[in-house]
């Protein structure tokens, strides 16, 4: 398609006391903003149906982080 856009894979849904894979979803959002990006596209690869944990993380936690960094557009 002739488009070269940066991307990263991030992890969500930390469960239990053991270390989780990095970077987290929230760290990924902060890192892209620090690099100067103001638009963001997030695509969940796991629970793509109405899984309540994913909905909470994307609809509430992620949007709080996005608003904190003042992203212009989030899809």
N, CA, C and O atoms as a Maestro MAE file, in Angstrom:
{
 s_m_m2io_version
 :::
 2.0.0
}

f_m_ct {
 s_m_title
 :::
 protein
 m_atom[300] {
  # First column is atom index #
  i_m_mmod_type
  r_m_x_coord
  r_m_y_coord
  r_m_z_coord
  i_m_residue_number
  s_m_chain_name
  s_m_pdb_residue_name
  s_m_pdb_atom_name
  i_m_atomic_number
  :::
  1 25 0.820 -1.206 0.000 1 A "UNK " " N  " 7
  2 3 0.000 0.000 0.000 1 A "UNK " " CA " 6
  3 2 0.853 1.254 0.000 1 A "UNK " " C  " 6
  4 15 0.325 2.356 -0.149 1 A "UNK " " O  " 8
  5 25 2.154 1.111 0.163 2 A "UNK " " N  " 7
  6 3 3.018 2.283 0.124 2 A "UNK " " CA " 6
  7 2 3.011 3.116 1.385 2 A "UNK " " C  " 6
  8 15 3.470 4.258 1.365 2 A "UNK " " O  " 8
  9 25 2.507 2.583 2.476 3 A "UNK " " N  " 7
  10 3 2.443 3.318 3.739 3 A "UNK " " CA " 6
  11 2 3.369 2.631 4.739 3 A "UNK " " C  " 6
  12 15 3.276 1.424 4.963 3 A "UNK " " O  " 8
  13 25 4.250 3.408 5.326 4 A "UNK " " N  " 7
  14 3 5.183 2.866 6.312 4 A "UNK " " CA " 6
  15 2 4.894 3.512 7.659 4 A "UNK " " C  " 6
  16 15 5.449 4.561 7.985 4 A "UNK " " O  " 8
  17 25 4.025 2.884 8.436 5 A "UNK " " N  " 7
  18 3 3.639 3.431 9.729 5 A "UNK " " CA " 6
  19 2 4.283 2.630 10.855 5 A "UNK " " C  " 6
  20 15 4.393 1.407 10.761 5 A "UNK " " O  " 8
  21 25 4.707 3.303 11.910 6 A "UNK " " N  " 7
  22 3 5.298 2.585 13.041 6 A "UNK " " CA " 6
  23 2 4.223 1.799 13.797 6 A "UNK " " C  " 6
  24 15 3.059 2.196 13.848 6 A "UNK " " O  " 8
  25 25 4.639 0.693 14.371 7 A "UNK " " N  " 7
  26 3 3.713 -0.087 15.173 7 A "UNK " " CA " 6
  27 2 4.495 -0.814 16.262 7 A "UNK " " C  " 6
  28 15 5.720 -0.925 16.210 7 A "UNK " " O  " 8
  29 25 3.765 -1.294 17.230 8 A "UNK " " N  " 7
  30 3 4.357 -2.101 18.283 8 A "UNK " " CA " 6
  31 2 3.311 -3.069 18.797 8 A "UNK " " C  " 6
  32 15 2.112 -2.814 18.683 8 A "UNK " " O  " 8
  33 25 3.752 -4.160 19.355 9 A "UNK " " N  " 7
  34 3 2.856 -5.105 20.011 9 A "UNK " " CA " 6
  35 2 2.978 -4.859 21.507 9 A "UNK " " C  " 6
  36 15 4.082 -4.821 22.052 9 A "UNK " " O  " 8
  37 25 1.845 -4.693 22.163 10 A "UNK " " N  " 7
  38 3 1.830 -4.471 23.607 10 A "UNK " " CA " 6
  39 2 0.969 -5.548 24.258 10 A "UNK " " C  " 6
  40 15 0.262 -6.291 23.578 10 A "UNK " " O  " 8
  41 25 1.038 -5.617 25.560 11 A "UNK " " N  " 7
  42 3 0.359 -6.670 26.303 11 A "UNK " " CA " 6
  43 2 -0.586 -6.073 27.323 11 A "UNK " " C  " 6
  44 15 -0.333 -4.997 27.865 11 A "UNK " " O  " 8
  45 25 -1.674 -6.775 27.583 12 A "UNK " " N  " 7
  46 3 -2.630 -6.345 28.600 12 A "UNK " " CA " 6
  47 2 -3.040 -7.554 29.429 12 A "UNK " " C  " 6
  48 15 -2.612 -8.675 29.154 12 A "UNK " " O  " 8
  49 25 -3.853 -7.331 30.424 13 A "UNK " " N  " 7
  50 3 -4.425 -8.387 31.254 13 A "UNK " " CA " 6
  51 2 -3.407 -9.071 32.157 13 A "UNK " " C  " 6
  52 15 -3.345 -10.300 32.203 13 A "UNK " " O  " 8
  53 25 -2.610 -8.287 32.872 14 A "UNK " " N  " 7
  54 3 -1.678 -8.876 33.832 14 A "UNK " " CA " 6
  55 2 -2.478 -9.579 34.922 14 A "UNK " " C  " 6
  56 15 -3.385 -8.999 35.518 14 A "UNK " " O  " 8
  57 25 -2.127 -10.831 35.170 15 A "UNK " " N  " 7
  58 3 -2.819 -11.612 36.187 15 A "UNK " " CA " 6
  59 2 -1.778 -12.265 37.096 15 A "UNK " " C  " 6
  60 15 -0.815 -12.864 36.618 15 A "UNK " " O  " 8
  61 25 -1.974 -12.146 38.384 16 A "UNK " " N  " 7
  62 3 -1.094 -12.822 39.333 16 A "UNK " " CA " 6
  63 2 0.165 -12.042 39.660 16 A "UNK " " C  " 6
  64 15 0.388 -10.954 39.128 16 A "UNK " " O  " 8
  65 25 0.994 -12.607 40.546 17 A "UNK " " N  " 7
  66 3 2.166 -11.893 41.052 17 A "UNK " " CA " 6
  67 2 3.412 -11.961 40.159 17 A "UNK " " C  " 6
  68 15 4.359 -11.205 40.380 17 A "UNK " " O  " 8
  69 25 3.433 -12.836 39.169 18 A "UNK " " N  " 7
  70 3 4.621 -12.983 38.333 18 A "UNK " " CA " 6
  71 2 4.752 -11.823 37.347 18 A "UNK " " C  " 6
  72 15 3.773 -11.156 37.013 18 A "UNK " " O  " 8
  73 25 5.980 -11.602 36.894 19 A "UNK " " N  " 7
  74 3 6.237 -10.545 35.907 19 A "UNK " " CA " 6
  75 2 5.444 -10.831 34.635 19 A "UNK " " C  " 6
  76 15 5.278 -11.986 34.242 19 A "UNK " " O  " 8
  77 25 4.969 -9.792 34.012 20 A "UNK " " N  " 7
  78 3 4.157 -9.903 32.803 20 A "UNK " " CA " 6
  79 2 4.985 -9.456 31.606 20 A "UNK " " C  " 6
  80 15 6.013 -8.798 31.764 20 A "UNK " " O  " 8
  81 25 4.543 -9.805 30.437 21 A "UNK " " N  " 7
  82 3 5.237 -9.390 29.223 21 A "UNK " " CA " 6
  83 2 5.190 -7.876 29.071 21 A "UNK " " C  " 6
  84 15 4.228 -7.236 29.497 21 A "UNK " " O  " 8
  85 25 6.203 -7.314 28.478 22 A "UNK " " N  " 7
  86 3 6.319 -5.857 28.317 22 A "UNK " " CA " 6
  87 2 6.461 -5.512 26.842 22 A "UNK " " C  " 6
  88 15 6.932 -6.345 26.067 22 A "UNK " " O  " 8
  89 25 6.078 -4.334 26.438 23 A "UNK " " N  " 7
  90 3 5.476 -3.267 27.236 23 A "UNK " " CA " 6
  91 2 3.978 -3.500 27.420 23 A "UNK " " C  " 6
  92 15 3.342 -4.213 26.643 23 A "UNK " " O  " 8
  93 25 3.439 -2.891 28.449 24 A "UNK " " N  " 7
  94 3 2.000 -2.972 28.679 24 A "UNK " " CA " 6
  95 2 1.288 -2.045 27.694 24 A "UNK " " C  " 6
  96 15 1.918 -1.208 27.049 24 A "UNK " " O  " 8
  97 25 -0.008 -2.201 27.589 25 A "UNK " " N  " 7
  98 3 -0.807 -1.328 26.734 25 A "UNK " " CA " 6
  99 2 -0.603 0.136 27.117 25 A "UNK " " C  " 6
  100 15 -0.391 0.986 26.252 25 A "UNK " " O  " 8
  101 25 -0.666 0.423 28.411 26 A "UNK " " N  " 7
  102 3 -0.534 1.812 28.866 26 A "UNK " " CA " 6
  103 2 0.867 2.353 28.612 26 A "UNK " " C  " 6
  104 15 1.021 3.525 28.268 26 A "UNK " " O  " 8
  105 25 1.899 1.511 28.777 27 A "UNK " " N  " 7
  106 3 3.265 1.942 28.461 27 A "UNK " " CA " 6
  107 2 3.409 2.220 26.969 27 A "UNK " " C  " 6
  108 15 4.080 3.174 26.575 27 A "UNK " " O  " 8
  109 25 2.791 1.401 26.152 28 A "UNK " " N  " 7
  110 3 2.850 1.601 24.708 28 A "UNK " " CA " 6
  111 2 2.227 2.920 24.285 28 A "UNK " " C  " 6
  112 15 2.762 3.617 23.422 28 A "UNK " " O  " 8
  113 25 1.108 3.260 24.886 29 A "UNK " " N  " 7
  114 3 0.447 4.532 24.588 29 A "UNK " " CA " 6
  115 2 1.357 5.699 24.967 29 A "UNK " " C  " 6
  116 15 1.516 6.643 24.192 29 A "UNK " " O  " 8
  117 25 1.950 5.634 26.152 30 A "UNK " " N  " 7
  118 3 2.850 6.699 26.603 30 A "UNK " " CA " 6
  119 2 4.086 6.789 25.718 30 A "UNK " " C  " 6
  120 15 4.527 7.889 25.384 30 A "UNK " " O  " 8
  121 25 4.654 5.642 25.333 31 A "UNK " " N  " 7
  122 3 5.862 5.637 24.499 31 A "UNK " " CA " 6
  123 2 5.625 6.261 23.127 31 A "UNK " " C  " 6
  124 15 6.462 7.026 22.648 31 A "UNK " " O  " 8
  125 25 4.504 5.947 22.489 32 A "UNK " " N  " 7
  126 3 4.219 6.542 21.182 32 A "UNK " " CA " 6
  127 2 4.052 8.053 21.300 32 A "UNK " " C  " 6
  128 15 4.511 8.801 20.437 32 A "UNK " " O  " 8
  129 25 3.393 8.503 22.374 33 A "UNK " " N  " 7
  130 3 3.212 9.944 22.548 33 A "UNK " " CA " 6
  131 2 4.561 10.630 22.749 33 A "UNK " " C  " 6
  132 15 4.789 11.714 22.211 33 A "UNK " " O  " 8
  133 25 5.452 10.012 23.515 34 A "UNK " " N  " 7
  134 3 6.785 10.584 23.745 34 A "UNK " " CA " 6
  135 2 7.571 10.694 22.438 34 A "UNK " " C  " 6
  136 15 8.447 11.550 22.313 34 A "UNK " " O  " 8
  137 25 7.265 9.840 21.472 35 A "UNK " " N  " 7
  138 3 7.928 9.884 20.175 35 A "UNK " " CA " 6
  139 2 7.311 10.935 19.246 35 A "UNK " " C  " 6
  140 15 7.776 11.116 18.121 35 A "UNK " " O  " 8
  141 25 6.273 11.622 19.710 36 A "UNK " " N  " 7
  142 3 5.684 12.705 18.933 36 A "UNK " " CA " 6
  143 2 4.429 12.346 18.155 36 A "UNK " " C  " 6
  144 15 3.922 13.169 17.394 36 A "UNK " " O  " 8
  145 25 3.920 11.135 18.330 37 A "UNK " " N  " 7
  146 3 2.701 10.750 17.620 37 A "UNK " " CA " 6
  147 2 1.482 11.265 18.362 37 A "UNK " " C  " 6
  148 15 1.443 11.229 19.592 37 A "UNK " " O  " 8
  149 25 0.484 11.746 17.628 38 A "UNK " " N  " 7
  150 3 -0.727 12.263 18.252 38 A "UNK " " CA " 6
  151 2 -1.977 11.529 17.796 38 A "UNK " " C  " 6
  152 15 -3.080 11.867 18.224 38 A "UNK " " O  " 8
  153 25 -1.823 10.532 16.934 39 A "UNK " " N  " 7
  154 3 -2.935 9.694 16.502 39 A "UNK " " CA " 6
  155 2 -2.579 8.248 16.821 39 A "UNK " " C  " 6
  156 15 -1.412 7.861 16.761 39 A "UNK " " O  " 8
  157 25 -3.580 7.459 17.156 40 A "UNK " " N  " 7
  158 3 -3.328 6.108 17.635 40 A "UNK " " CA " 6
  159 2 -4.419 5.169 17.147 40 A "UNK " " C  " 6
  160 15 -5.603 5.502 17.196 40 A "UNK " " O  " 8
  161 25 -4.019 3.998 16.677 41 A "UNK " " N  " 7
  162 3 -4.950 2.934 16.306 41 A "UNK " " CA " 6
  163 2 -4.620 1.729 17.174 41 A "UNK " " C  " 6
  164 15 -3.483 1.256 17.166 41 A "UNK " " O  " 8
  165 25 -5.590 1.230 17.917 42 A "UNK " " N  " 7
  166 3 -5.400 0.071 18.782 42 A "UNK " " CA " 6
  167 2 -6.284 -1.050 18.270 42 A "UNK " " C  " 6
  168 15 -7.486 -0.869 18.078 42 A "UNK " " O  " 8
  169 25 -5.682 -2.203 18.053 43 A "UNK " " N  " 7
  170 3 -6.420 -3.370 17.575 43 A "UNK " " CA " 6
  171 2 -6.171 -4.540 18.513 43 A "UNK " " C  " 6
  172 15 -5.064 -5.078 18.542 43 A "UNK " " O  " 8
  173 25 -7.178 -4.944 19.282 44 A "UNK " " N  " 7
  174 3 -6.980 -6.089 20.170 44 A "UNK " " CA " 6
  175 2 -6.913 -7.372 19.350 44 A "UNK " " C  " 6
  176 15 -7.803 -7.650 18.545 44 A "UNK " " O  " 8
  177 25 -5.864 -8.143 19.556 45 A "UNK " " N  " 7
  178 3 -5.698 -9.383 18.802 45 A "UNK " " CA " 6
  179 2 -6.301 -10.578 19.525 45 A "UNK " " C  " 6
  180 15 -6.596 -11.602 18.908 45 A "UNK " " O  " 8
  181 25 -6.480 -10.449 20.809 46 A "UNK " " N  " 7
  182 3 -7.042 -11.539 21.599 46 A "UNK " " CA " 6
  183 2 -8.550 -11.457 21.632 46 A "UNK " " C  " 6
  184 15 -9.204 -11.547 20.593 46 A "UNK " " O  " 8
  185 25 -9.095 -11.289 22.793 47 A "UNK " " N  " 7
  186 3 -10.544 -11.285 23.000 47 A "UNK " " CA " 6
  187 2 -11.226 -10.201 22.167 47 A "UNK " " C  " 6
  188 15 -11.423 -9.082 22.641 47 A "UNK " " O  " 8
  189 25 -11.578 -10.525 20.954 48 A "UNK " " N  " 7
  190 3 -12.179 -9.523 20.075 48 A "UNK " " CA " 6
  191 2 -13.680 -9.409 20.259 48 A "UNK " " C  " 6
  192 15 -14.293 -8.487 19.720 48 A "UNK " " O  " 8
  193 25 -14.284 -10.311 20.999 49 A "UNK " " N  " 7
  194 3 -15.703 -10.187 21.290 49 A "UNK " " CA " 6
  195 2 -15.858 -9.427 22.610 49 A "UNK " " C  " 6
  196 15 -14.877 -8.927 23.161 49 A "UNK " " O  " 8
  197 25 -17.051 -9.345 23.098 50 A "UNK " " N  " 7
  198 3 -17.329 -8.567 24.310 50 A "UNK " " CA " 6
  199 2 -16.830 -9.274 25.563 50 A "UNK " " C  " 6
  200 15 -17.626 -9.748 26.373 50 A "UNK " " O  " 8
  201 25 -15.538 -9.341 25.717 51 A "UNK " " N  " 7
  202 3 -14.934 -9.912 26.915 51 A "UNK " " CA " 6
  203 2 -14.801 -8.763 27.906 51 A "UNK " " C  " 6
  204 15 -14.121 -7.780 27.613 51 A "UNK " " O  " 8
  205 25 -15.430 -8.865 29.063 52 A "UNK " " N  " 7
  206 3 -15.558 -7.744 29.991 52 A "UNK " " CA " 6
  207 2 -14.212 -7.168 30.420 52 A "UNK " " C  " 6
  208 15 -14.094 -5.954 30.587 52 A "UNK " " O  " 8
  209 25 -13.196 -8.009 30.600 53 A "UNK " " N  " 7
  210 3 -11.882 -7.502 31.009 53 A "UNK " " CA " 6
  211 2 -11.276 -6.640 29.906 53 A "UNK " " C  " 6
  212 15 -10.728 -5.573 30.182 53 A "UNK " " O  " 8
  213 25 -11.369 -7.093 28.672 54 A "UNK " " N  " 7
  214 3 -10.836 -6.317 27.544 54 A "UNK " " CA " 6
  215 2 -11.614 -5.021 27.384 54 A "UNK " " C  " 6
  216 15 -11.017 -3.970 27.149 54 A "UNK " " O  " 8
  217 25 -12.916 -5.076 27.506 55 A "UNK " " N  " 7
  218 3 -13.718 -3.856 27.396 55 A "UNK " " CA " 6
  219 2 -13.323 -2.841 28.458 55 A "UNK " " C  " 6
  220 15 -13.217 -1.651 28.162 55 A "UNK " " O  " 8
  221 25 -13.103 -3.291 29.689 56 A "UNK " " N  " 7
  222 3 -12.706 -2.375 30.759 56 A "UNK " " CA " 6
  223 2 -11.343 -1.762 30.456 56 A "UNK " " C  " 6
  224 15 -11.158 -0.554 30.606 56 A "UNK " " O  " 8
  225 25 -10.384 -2.595 30.029 57 A "UNK " " N  " 7
  226 3 -9.037 -2.091 29.772 57 A "UNK " " CA " 6
  227 2 -9.013 -1.132 28.589 57 A "UNK " " C  " 6
  228 15 -8.313 -0.120 28.636 57 A "UNK " " O  " 8
  229 25 -9.754 -1.424 27.541 58 A "UNK " " N  " 7
  230 3 -9.739 -0.555 26.368 58 A "UNK " " CA " 6
  231 2 -10.653 0.652 26.531 58 A "UNK " " C  " 6
  232 15 -10.269 1.763 26.168 58 A "UNK " " O  " 8
  233 25 -11.842 0.460 27.064 59 A "UNK " " N  " 7
  234 3 -12.811 1.547 27.157 59 A "UNK " " CA " 6
  235 2 -12.545 2.498 28.312 59 A "UNK " " C  " 6
  236 15 -12.909 3.672 28.239 59 A "UNK " " O  " 8
  237 25 -11.920 2.015 29.372 60 A "UNK " " N  " 7
  238 3 -11.726 2.860 30.552 60 A "UNK " " CA " 6
  239 2 -10.251 3.175 30.768 60 A "UNK " " C  " 6
  240 15 -9.848 4.335 30.689 60 A "UNK " " O  " 8
  241 25 -9.427 2.137 31.044 61 A "UNK " " N  " 7
  242 3 -8.028 2.386 31.372 61 A "UNK " " CA " 6
  243 2 -7.266 3.007 30.202 61 A "UNK " " C  " 6
  244 15 -6.521 3.968 30.391 61 A "UNK " " O  " 8
  245 25 -7.445 2.469 29.005 62 A "UNK " " N  " 7
  246 3 -6.724 2.996 27.853 62 A "UNK " " CA " 6
  247 2 -7.137 4.443 27.562 62 A "UNK " " C  " 6
  248 15 -6.288 5.290 27.288 62 A "UNK " " O  " 8
  249 25 -8.423 4.717 27.622 63 A "UNK " " N  " 7
  250 3 -8.880 6.072 27.317 63 A "UNK " " CA " 6
  251 2 -8.408 7.074 28.361 63 A "UNK " " C  " 6
  252 15 -8.174 8.233 28.019 63 A "UNK " " O  " 8
  253 25 -8.260 6.675 29.613 64 A "UNK " " N  " 7
  254 3 -7.698 7.575 30.628 64 A "UNK " " CA " 6
  255 2 -6.263 7.936 30.256 64 A "UNK " " C  " 6
  256 15 -5.866 9.095 30.372 64 A "UNK " " O  " 8
  257 25 -5.482 6.947 29.808 65 A "UNK " " N  " 7
  258 3 -4.096 7.191 29.411 65 A "UNK " " CA " 6
  259 2 -4.035 8.067 28.167 65 A "UNK " " C  " 6
  260 15 -3.199 8.967 28.083 65 A "UNK " " O  " 8
  261 25 -4.903 7.814 27.211 66 A "UNK " " N  " 7
  262 3 -4.952 8.599 25.972 66 A "UNK " " CA " 6
  263 2 -5.266 10.059 26.280 66 A "UNK " " C  " 6
  264 15 -4.629 10.959 25.732 66 A "UNK " " O  " 8
  265 25 -6.241 10.301 27.150 67 A "UNK " " N  " 7
  266 3 -6.596 11.678 27.508 67 A "UNK " " CA " 6
  267 2 -5.479 12.361 28.288 67 A "UNK " " C  " 6
  268 15 -5.269 13.565 28.143 67 A "UNK " " O  " 8
  269 25 -4.768 11.608 29.107 68 A "UNK " " N  " 7
  270 3 -3.643 12.163 29.867 68 A "UNK " " CA " 6
  271 2 -2.576 12.715 28.928 68 A "UNK " " C  " 6
  272 15 -1.981 13.757 29.206 68 A "UNK " " O  " 8
  273 25 -2.332 12.021 27.821 69 A "UNK " " N  " 7
  274 3 -1.312 12.442 26.869 69 A "UNK " " CA " 6
  275 2 -1.861 13.331 25.754 69 A "UNK " " C  " 6
  276 15 -1.115 13.775 24.882 69 A "UNK " " O  " 8
  277 25 -3.160 13.585 25.789 70 A "UNK " " N  " 7
  278 3 -3.798 14.508 24.834 70 A "UNK " " CA " 6
  279 2 -3.620 14.086 23.368 70 A "UNK " " C  " 6
  280 15 -3.319 14.911 22.506 70 A "UNK " " O  " 8
  281 25 -3.809 12.798 23.106 71 A "UNK " " N  " 7
  282 3 -3.829 12.337 21.712 71 A "UNK " " CA " 6
  283 2 -4.939 13.045 20.973 71 A "UNK " " C  " 6
  284 15 -5.993 13.314 21.549 71 A "UNK " " O  " 8
  285 25 -4.724 13.350 19.710 72 A "UNK " " N  " 7
  286 3 -5.729 14.039 18.904 72 A "UNK " " CA " 6
  287 2 -6.808 13.080 18.417 72 A "UNK " " C  " 6
  288 15 -7.991 13.420 18.433 72 A "UNK " " O  " 8
  289 25 -6.411 11.886 17.984 73 A "UNK " " N  " 7
  290 3 -7.373 10.937 17.446 73 A "UNK " " CA " 6
  291 2 -6.989 9.525 17.866 73 A "UNK " " C  " 6
  292 15 -5.828 9.127 17.768 73 A "UNK " " O  " 8
  293 25 -7.981 8.777 18.334 74 A "UNK " " N  " 7
  294 3 -7.778 7.395 18.739 74 A "UNK " " CA " 6
  295 2 -8.867 6.548 18.096 74 A "UNK " " C  " 6
  296 15 -10.053 6.865 18.187 74 A "UNK " " O  " 8
  297 25 -8.452 5.479 17.452 75 A "UNK " " N  " 7
  298 3 -9.409 4.597 16.783 75 A "UNK " " CA " 6
  299 2 -9.242 3.203 17.348 75 A "UNK " " C  " 6
  300 15 -9.946 2.281 16.935 75 A "UNK " " O  " 8
  :::
 }
 m_bond[299] {
  # First column is bond index #
  i_m_from
  i_m_to
  i_m_order
  :::
  1 1 2 1
  2 2 3 1
  3 3 4 2
  4 3 5 1
  5 5 6 1
  6 6 7 1
  7 7 8 2
  8 7 9 1
  9 9 10 1
  10 10 11 1
  11 11 12 2
  12 11 13 1
  13 13 14 1
  14 14 15 1
  15 15 16 2
  16 15 17 1
  17 17 18 1
  18 18 19 1
  19 19 20 2
  20 19 21 1
  21 21 22 1
  22 22 23 1
  23 23 24 2
  24 23 25 1
  25 25 26 1
  26 26 27 1
  27 27 28 2
  28 27 29 1
  29 29 30 1
  30 30 31 1
  31 31 32 2
  32 31 33 1
  33 33 34 1
  34 34 35 1
  35 35 36 2
  36 35 37 1
  37 37 38 1
  38 38 39 1
  39 39 40 2
  40 39 41 1
  41 41 42 1
  42 42 43 1
  43 43 44 2
  44 43 45 1
  45 45 46 1
  46 46 47 1
  47 47 48 2
  48 47 49 1
  49 49 50 1
  50 50 51 1
  51 51 52 2
  52 51 53 1
  53 53 54 1
  54 54 55 1
  55 55 56 2
  56 55 57 1
  57 57 58 1
  58 58 59 1
  59 59 60 2
  60 59 61 1
  61 61 62 1
  62 62 63 1
  63 63 64 2
  64 63 65 1
  65 65 66 1
  66 66 67 1
  67 67 68 2
  68 67 69 1
  69 69 70 1
  70 70 71 1
  71 71 72 2
  72 71 73 1
  73 73 74 1
  74 74 75 1
  75 75 76 2
  76 75 77 1
  77 77 78 1
  78 78 79 1
  79 79 80 2
  80 79 81 1
  81 81 82 1
  82 82 83 1
  83 83 84 2
  84 83 85 1
  85 85 86 1
  86 86 87 1
  87 87 88 2
  88 87 89 1
  89 89 90 1
  90 90 91 1
  91 91 92 2
  92 91 93 1
  93 93 94 1
  94 94 95 1
  95 95 96 2
  96 95 97 1
  97 97 98 1
  98 98 99 1
  99 99 100 2
  100 99 101 1
  101 101 102 1
  102 102 103 1
  103 103 104 2
  104 103 105 1
  105 105 106 1
  106 106 107 1
  107 107 108 2
  108 107 109 1
  109 109 110 1
  110 110 111 1
  111 111 112 2
  112 111 113 1
  113 113 114 1
  114 114 115 1
  115 115 116 2
  116 115 117 1
  117 117 118 1
  118 118 119 1
  119 119 120 2
  120 119 121 1
  121 121 122 1
  122 122 123 1
  123 123 124 2
  124 123 125 1
  125 125 126 1
  126 126 127 1
  127 127 128 2
  128 127 129 1
  129 129 130 1
  130 130 131 1
  131 131 132 2
  132 131 133 1
  133 133 134 1
  134 134 135 1
  135 135 136 2
  136 135 137 1
  137 137 138 1
  138 138 139 1
  139 139 140 2
  140 139 141 1
  141 141 142 1
  142 142 143 1
  143 143 144 2
  144 143 145 1
  145 145 146 1
  146 146 147 1
  147 147 148 2
  148 147 149 1
  149 149 150 1
  150 150 151 1
  151 151 152 2
  152 151 153 1
  153 153 154 1
  154 154 155 1
  155 155 156 2
  156 155 157 1
  157 157 158 1
  158 158 159 1
  159 159 160 2
  160 159 161 1
  161 161 162 1
  162 162 163 1
  163 163 164 2
  164 163 165 1
  165 165 166 1
  166 166 167 1
  167 167 168 2
  168 167 169 1
  169 169 170 1
  170 170 171 1
  171 171 172 2
  172 171 173 1
  173 173 174 1
  174 174 175 1
  175 175 176 2
  176 175 177 1
  177 177 178 1
  178 178 179 1
  179 179 180 2
  180 179 181 1
  181 181 182 1
  182 182 183 1
  183 183 184 2
  184 183 185 1
  185 185 186 1
  186 186 187 1
  187 187 188 2
  188 187 189 1
  189 189 190 1
  190 190 191 1
  191 191 192 2
  192 191 193 1
  193 193 194 1
  194 194 195 1
  195 195 196 2
  196 195 197 1
  197 197 198 1
  198 198 199 1
  199 199 200 2
  200 199 201 1
  201 201 202 1
  202 202 203 1
  203 203 204 2
  204 203 205 1
  205 205 206 1
  206 206 207 1
  207 207 208 2
  208 207 209 1
  209 209 210 1
  210 210 211 1
  211 211 212 2
  212 211 213 1
  213 213 214 1
  214 214 215 1
  215 215 216 2
  216 215 217 1
  217 217 218 1
  218 218 219 1
  219 219 220 2
  220 219 221 1
  221 221 222 1
  222 222 223 1
  223 223 224 2
  224 223 225 1
  225 225 226 1
  226 226 227 1
  227 227 228 2
  228 227 229 1
  229 229 230 1
  230 230 231 1
  231 231 232 2
  232 231 233 1
  233 233 234 1
  234 234 235 1
  235 235 236 2
  236 235 237 1
  237 237 238 1
  238 238 239 1
  239 239 240 2
  240 239 241 1
  241 241 242 1
  242 242 243 1
  243 243 244 2
  244 243 245 1
  245 245 246 1
  246 246 247 1
  247 247 248 2
  248 247 249 1
  249 249 250 1
  250 250 251 1
  251 251 252 2
  252 251 253 1
  253 253 254 1
  254 254 255 1
  255 255 256 2
  256 255 257 1
  257 257 258 1
  258 258 259 1
  259 259 260 2
  260 259 261 1
  261 261 262 1
  262 262 263 1
  263 263 264 2
  264 263 265 1
  265 265 266 1
  266 266 267 1
  267 267 268 2
  268 267 269 1
  269 269 270 1
  270 270 271 1
  271 271 272 2
  272 271 273 1
  273 273 274 1
  274 274 275 1
  275 275 276 2
  276 275 277 1
  277 277 278 1
  278 278 279 1
  279 279 280 2
  280 279 281 1
  281 281 282 1
  282 282 283 1
  283 283 284 2
  284 283 285 1
  285 285 286 1
  286 286 287 1
  287 287 288 2
  288 287 289 1
  289 289 290 1
  290 290 291 1
  291 291 292 2
  292 291 293 1
  293 293 294 1
  294 294 295 1
  295 295 296 2
  296 295 297 1
  297 297 298 1
  298 298 299 1
  299 299 300 2
  :::
 }
}
